Amino acid sequence: MKQTILKSFSLFLAVLMFSFQTFAFSTKTSTAITENEIQSVIGFDESEIYTAFAEVSDLDQYLAQNEGVTYTDIDQENSTLLNGISSSTTLPFSASSDELVLGIPSFFWGCVFGWVGLLVVYLVLENKEQTKKALYGCIASTVVGVVLYVAVFAAAATTTTAYTY
């Protein structure tokens, strides 16, 4: 019984280590920055900014002239004012449903860090699906911990070692 538990535990740790190594290798990105990329950030043209926001300015002027008109009203009219403008908005530093906290899957946040990982995922992503995954990870680690705890104490209770002096 004890050897079966130890073998199962070592197999679980080996698979876990392999999966973490695979995940770490797959998230490795290149950090090489070309001279053109640096110049595109440093040397910007102010007229490009005004040109990019020209469509938004037209929409803003229309909304100022026609109070009470909403985005959905304009969208239903199929107005040309909404060309190139998306209805979905994201806050800076917020993650979409496809993104992860620090590139780590939500399940592992819950599994490794428990309720703290669950809280981090909830506060950073504010996404029900990702929070559920973190909760499942938290529950899975709790179940595994309880099973191992019971198995270790059961193995210790059944093992009788006689000490003779």
FENZILIN-V563819 format. One record per helix or strand of 3 or more residues. SS is the DSSP state (H for helix, E for strand). FROM is the first residue (numbers start at 1). LEN is the number of residues. Records with the same first field share a line. If there is no record, write none. Layout:
BEGIN
SS=FROM-LEN ; FROM-LEN
END
This chain:
BEGIN
H=2-25 ; 35-8 ; 46-7 ; 54-12 ; 71-6 ; 80-3 ; 106-8 ; 115-11 ; 128-31
END
